[in-house]
């Protein structure tokens, strides 16, 4: 049988399979492209809560104009937000996937600044994943709003935040934590600038009415 005849015979019997596989492969390529597409960002914030934090759009760019530096010289200083809903019980629908997404953010630095509710603060404070805040900023004026992991100041309680109030947040029982620097990042100008941006945002969030 000639090659052409073999090809025609294969196509006759396996046409449907080839079409399905081709569609799946193309869909996979498109999906990977979307997932790996970089969104310009000068500060990545992860908001982790059990419930909705606002009835409206959470837009830190609008709430904090001119606060952070434009690291990549794009012309705009952009804060990007990742929203994760993770309740106290991990038995609820989608909880396992959300937990894995949170773990991936911690492992792969999906965000620099984490703003979390009490449920998720209690969950995250057990992880050795966050910077001692006294290495990044002066905490002397914040009193009992500084929270510790052992003797290490690891989080700030955002209660009474004017910015959150102006943004119509439903709760101000929220906590700010900053992800650990990776080895060598203290000498990386881009990473240093993003941590500086995180401190600038935290400083604004700590201002009270």
TORKOL-4160 file (C-alpha; in steps of 0.2 Angstrom, whole numbers, padded with zeros to 4 digits, m for minus):
209
<pt num="1" X="0000" Y="0000" Z="0000"/>
<pt num="2" X="0007" Y="0017" Z="m0005"/>
<pt num="3" X="0010" Y="0031" Z="0008"/>
<pt num="4" X="m0004" Y="0041" Z="0001"/>
<pt num="5" X="m0016" Y="0026" Z="0003"/>
<pt num="6" X="m0010" Y="0023" Z="0021"/>
<pt num="7" X="m0013" Y="0041" Z="0025"/>
<pt num="8" X="m0030" Y="0040" Z="0017"/>
<pt num="9" X="m0034" Y="0024" Z="0027"/>
<pt num="10" X="m0028" Y="0032" Z="0043"/>
<pt num="11" X="m0038" Y="0048" Z="0040"/>
<pt num="12" X="m0054" Y="0037" Z="0036"/>
<pt num="13" X="m0053" Y="0027" Z="0053"/>
<pt num="14" X="m0046" Y="0040" Z="0064"/>
<pt num="15" X="m0052" Y="0057" Z="0058"/>
<pt num="16" X="m0063" Y="0061" Z="0073"/>
<pt num="17" X="m0049" Y="0057" Z="0085"/>
<pt num="18" X="m0037" Y="0068" Z="0076"/>
<pt num="19" X="m0049" Y="0082" Z="0076"/>
<pt num="20" X="m0053" Y="0081" Z="0095"/>
<pt num="21" X="m0034" Y="0079" Z="0099"/>
<pt num="22" X="m0030" Y="0095" Z="0088"/>
<pt num="23" X="m0044" Y="0105" Z="0097"/>
<pt num="24" X="m0038" Y="0100" Z="0114"/>
<pt num="25" X="m0020" Y="0104" Z="0110"/>
<pt num="26" X="m0024" Y="0121" Z="0103"/>
<pt num="27" X="m0035" Y="0125" Z="0118"/>
<pt num="28" X="m0021" Y="0120" Z="0129"/>
<pt num="29" X="m0009" Y="0131" Z="0120"/>
<pt num="30" X="m0021" Y="0146" Z="0121"/>
<pt num="31" X="m0024" Y="0143" Z="0140"/>
<pt num="32" X="m0005" Y="0142" Z="0144"/>
<pt num="33" X="m0003" Y="0158" Z="0134"/>
<pt num="34" X="m0016" Y="0167" Z="0145"/>
<pt num="35" X="m0010" Y="0160" Z="0161"/>
<pt num="36" X="0008" Y="0165" Z="0157"/>
<pt num="37" X="0004" Y="0182" Z="0150"/>
<pt num="38" X="0012" Y="0195" Z="0162"/>
<pt num="39" X="0000" Y="0209" Z="0168"/>
<pt num="40" X="0011" Y="0225" Z="0171"/>
<pt num="41" X="0012" Y="0228" Z="0190"/>
<pt num="42" X="0022" Y="0238" Z="0201"/>
<pt num="43" X="0015" Y="0230" Z="0217"/>
<pt num="44" X="0005" Y="0213" Z="0218"/>
<pt num="45" X="m0007" Y="0212" Z="0232"/>
<pt num="46" X="m0017" Y="0196" Z="0237"/>
<pt num="47" X="m0033" Y="0199" Z="0246"/>
<pt num="48" X="m0038" Y="0183" Z="0256"/>
<pt num="49" X="m0054" Y="0182" Z="0265"/>
<pt num="50" X="m0068" Y="0170" Z="0270"/>
<pt num="51" X="m0082" Y="0183" Z="0263"/>
<pt num="52" X="m0083" Y="0197" Z="0252"/>
<pt num="53" X="m0074" Y="0213" Z="0258"/>
<pt num="54" X="m0084" Y="0226" Z="0248"/>
<pt num="55" X="m0100" Y="0228" Z="0239"/>
<pt num="56" X="m0091" Y="0237" Z="0225"/>
<pt num="57" X="m0075" Y="0236" Z="0215"/>
<pt num="58" X="m0059" Y="0235" Z="0225"/>
<pt num="59" X="m0047" Y="0247" Z="0216"/>
<pt num="60" X="m0032" Y="0252" Z="0226"/>
<pt num="61" X="m0025" Y="0262" Z="0210"/>
<pt num="62" X="m0040" Y="0274" Z="0212"/>
<pt num="63" X="m0039" Y="0274" Z="0231"/>
<pt num="64" X="m0020" Y="0277" Z="0232"/>
<pt num="65" X="m0016" Y="0288" Z="0217"/>
<pt num="66" X="0003" Y="0293" Z="0216"/>
<pt num="67" X="0007" Y="0283" Z="0231"/>
<pt num="68" X="0018" Y="0269" Z="0223"/>
<pt num="69" X="0033" Y="0271" Z="0211"/>
<pt num="70" X="0032" Y="0266" Z="0193"/>
<pt num="71" X="0045" Y="0253" Z="0193"/>
<pt num="72" X="0045" Y="0247" Z="0175"/>
<pt num="73" X="0043" Y="0265" Z="0168"/>
<pt num="74" X="0027" Y="0260" Z="0159"/>
<pt num="75" X="0020" Y="0278" Z="0163"/>
<pt num="76" X="0008" Y="0271" Z="0176"/>
<pt num="77" X="0011" Y="0265" Z="0193"/>
<pt num="78" X="m0001" Y="0249" Z="0194"/>
<pt num="79" X="m0007" Y="0239" Z="0209"/>
<pt num="80" X="m0014" Y="0222" Z="0204"/>
<pt num="81" X="m0025" Y="0212" Z="0215"/>
<pt num="82" X="m0028" Y="0193" Z="0217"/>
<pt num="83" X="m0044" Y="0189" Z="0226"/>
<pt num="84" X="m0045" Y="0172" Z="0236"/>
<pt num="85" X="m0060" Y="0167" Z="0246"/>
<pt num="86" X="m0055" Y="0154" Z="0259"/>
<pt num="87" X="m0066" Y="0150" Z="0273"/>
<pt num="88" X="m0061" Y="0143" Z="0290"/>
<pt num="89" X="m0068" Y="0126" Z="0284"/>
<pt num="90" X="m0058" Y="0118" Z="0270"/>
<pt num="91" X="m0072" Y="0105" Z="0267"/>
<pt num="92" X="m0082" Y="0118" Z="0257"/>
<pt num="93" X="m0083" Y="0118" Z="0238"/>
<pt num="94" X="m0067" Y="0124" Z="0229"/>
<pt num="95" X="m0058" Y="0126" Z="0246"/>
<pt num="96" X="m0045" Y="0114" Z="0241"/>
<pt num="97" X="m0041" Y="0122" Z="0225"/>
<pt num="98" X="m0041" Y="0139" Z="0233"/>
<pt num="99" X="m0029" Y="0133" Z="0247"/>
<pt num="100" X="m0018" Y="0126" Z="0233"/>
<pt num="101" X="m0018" Y="0143" Z="0224"/>
<pt num="102" X="m0014" Y="0152" Z="0241"/>
<pt num="103" X="0001" Y="0140" Z="0244"/>
<pt num="104" X="0007" Y="0143" Z="0226"/>
<pt num="105" X="0007" Y="0162" Z="0229"/>
<pt num="106" X="0017" Y="0159" Z="0244"/>
<pt num="107" X="0029" Y="0147" Z="0236"/>
<pt num="108" X="0031" Y="0157" Z="0219"/>
<pt num="109" X="0028" Y="0174" Z="0225"/>
<pt num="110" X="0012" Y="0178" Z="0217"/>
<pt num="111" X="0010" Y="0193" Z="0228"/>
<pt num="112" X="0022" Y="0204" Z="0239"/>
<pt num="113" X="0008" Y="0211" Z="0250"/>
<pt num="114" X="m0005" Y="0201" Z="0258"/>
<pt num="115" X="m0021" Y="0208" Z="0266"/>
<pt num="116" X="m0031" Y="0195" Z="0275"/>
<pt num="117" X="m0046" Y="0193" Z="0287"/>
<pt num="118" X="m0045" Y="0186" Z="0304"/>
<pt num="119" X="m0048" Y="0168" Z="0298"/>
<pt num="120" X="m0034" Y="0168" Z="0286"/>
<pt num="121" X="m0022" Y="0178" Z="0297"/>
<pt num="122" X="m0024" Y="0164" Z="0310"/>
<pt num="123" X="m0020" Y="0152" Z="0296"/>
<pt num="124" X="m0005" Y="0161" Z="0288"/>
<pt num="125" X="0003" Y="0166" Z="0304"/>
<pt num="126" X="0008" Y="0148" Z="0307"/>
<pt num="127" X="0018" Y="0149" Z="0291"/>
<pt num="128" X="0036" Y="0155" Z="0291"/>
<pt num="129" X="0033" Y="0164" Z="0275"/>
<pt num="130" X="0033" Y="0183" Z="0280"/>
<pt num="131" X="0045" Y="0197" Z="0283"/>
<pt num="132" X="0049" Y="0204" Z="0300"/>
<pt num="133" X="0041" Y="0221" Z="0297"/>
<pt num="134" X="0054" Y="0230" Z="0308"/>
<pt num="135" X="0066" Y="0226" Z="0294"/>
<pt num="136" X="0056" Y="0236" Z="0281"/>
<pt num="137" X="0048" Y="0250" Z="0291"/>
<pt num="138" X="0047" Y="0260" Z="0307"/>
<pt num="139" X="0033" Y="0252" Z="0318"/>
<pt num="140" X="0036" Y="0264" Z="0333"/>
<pt num="141" X="0019" Y="0274" Z="0331"/>
<pt num="142" X="0008" Y="0259" Z="0328"/>
<pt num="143" X="0007" Y="0252" Z="0346"/>
<pt num="144" X="m0004" Y="0237" Z="0349"/>
<pt num="145" X="m0009" Y="0237" Z="0330"/>
<pt num="146" X="0008" Y="0228" Z="0328"/>
<pt num="147" X="0006" Y="0209" Z="0329"/>
<pt num="148" X="0020" Y="0196" Z="0333"/>
<pt num="149" X="0025" Y="0179" Z="0329"/>
<pt num="150" X="0035" Y="0175" Z="0344"/>
<pt num="151" X="0045" Y="0190" Z="0346"/>
<pt num="152" X="0045" Y="0195" Z="0328"/>
<pt num="153" X="0033" Y="0209" Z="0322"/>
<pt num="154" X="0025" Y="0200" Z="0307"/>
<pt num="155" X="0009" Y="0209" Z="0304"/>
<pt num="156" X="m0001" Y="0225" Z="0306"/>
<pt num="157" X="m0019" Y="0226" Z="0311"/>
<pt num="158" X="m0028" Y="0238" Z="0299"/>
<pt num="159" X="m0042" Y="0242" Z="0310"/>
<pt num="160" X="m0048" Y="0260" Z="0309"/>
<pt num="161" X="m0040" Y="0262" Z="0292"/>
<pt num="162" X="m0046" Y="0278" Z="0283"/>
<pt num="163" X="m0042" Y="0271" Z="0266"/>
<pt num="164" X="m0052" Y="0255" Z="0269"/>
<pt num="165" X="m0067" Y="0265" Z="0275"/>
<pt num="166" X="m0066" Y="0277" Z="0260"/>
<pt num="167" X="m0066" Y="0262" Z="0249"/>
<pt num="168" X="m0082" Y="0255" Z="0258"/>
<pt num="169" X="m0074" Y="0240" Z="0264"/>
<pt num="170" X="m0087" Y="0230" Z="0274"/>
<pt num="171" X="m0074" Y="0225" Z="0288"/>
<pt num="172" X="m0058" Y="0234" Z="0294"/>
<pt num="173" X="m0053" Y="0218" Z="0304"/>
<pt num="174" X="m0040" Y="0215" Z="0292"/>
<pt num="175" X="m0021" Y="0212" Z="0293"/>
<pt num="176" X="m0006" Y="0216" Z="0282"/>
<pt num="177" X="0009" Y="0204" Z="0280"/>
<pt num="178" X="0023" Y="0205" Z="0268"/>
<pt num="179" X="0030" Y="0190" Z="0259"/>
<pt num="180" X="0048" Y="0185" Z="0263"/>
<pt num="181" X="0062" Y="0191" Z="0251"/>
<pt num="182" X="0070" Y="0177" Z="0242"/>
<pt num="183" X="0089" Y="0176" Z="0243"/>
<pt num="184" X="0098" Y="0189" Z="0233"/>
<pt num="185" X="0082" Y="0200" Z="0231"/>
<pt num="186" X="0089" Y="0213" Z="0243"/>
<pt num="187" X="0101" Y="0217" Z="0230"/>
<pt num="188" X="0089" Y="0217" Z="0215"/>
<pt num="189" X="0083" Y="0235" Z="0212"/>
<pt num="190" X="0066" Y="0229" Z="0205"/>
<pt num="191" X="0062" Y="0219" Z="0220"/>
<pt num="192" X="0068" Y="0232" Z="0232"/>
<pt num="193" X="0057" Y="0245" Z="0223"/>
<pt num="194" X="0042" Y="0233" Z="0225"/>
<pt num="195" X="0045" Y="0230" Z="0243"/>
<pt num="196" X="0046" Y="0249" Z="0245"/>
<pt num="197" X="0029" Y="0250" Z="0236"/>
<pt num="198" X="0022" Y="0238" Z="0248"/>
<pt num="199" X="0028" Y="0248" Z="0263"/>
<pt num="200" X="0021" Y="0264" Z="0255"/>
<pt num="201" X="0004" Y="0256" Z="0253"/>
<pt num="202" X="0004" Y="0249" Z="0271"/>
<pt num="203" X="0009" Y="0266" Z="0278"/>
<pt num="204" X="m0007" Y="0273" Z="0269"/>
<pt num="205" X="m0018" Y="0259" Z="0275"/>
<pt num="206" X="m0012" Y="0262" Z="0293"/>
<pt num="207" X="m0018" Y="0280" Z="0293"/>
<pt num="208" X="m0034" Y="0282" Z="0303"/>
<pt num="209" X="m0049" Y="0294" Z="0302"/>
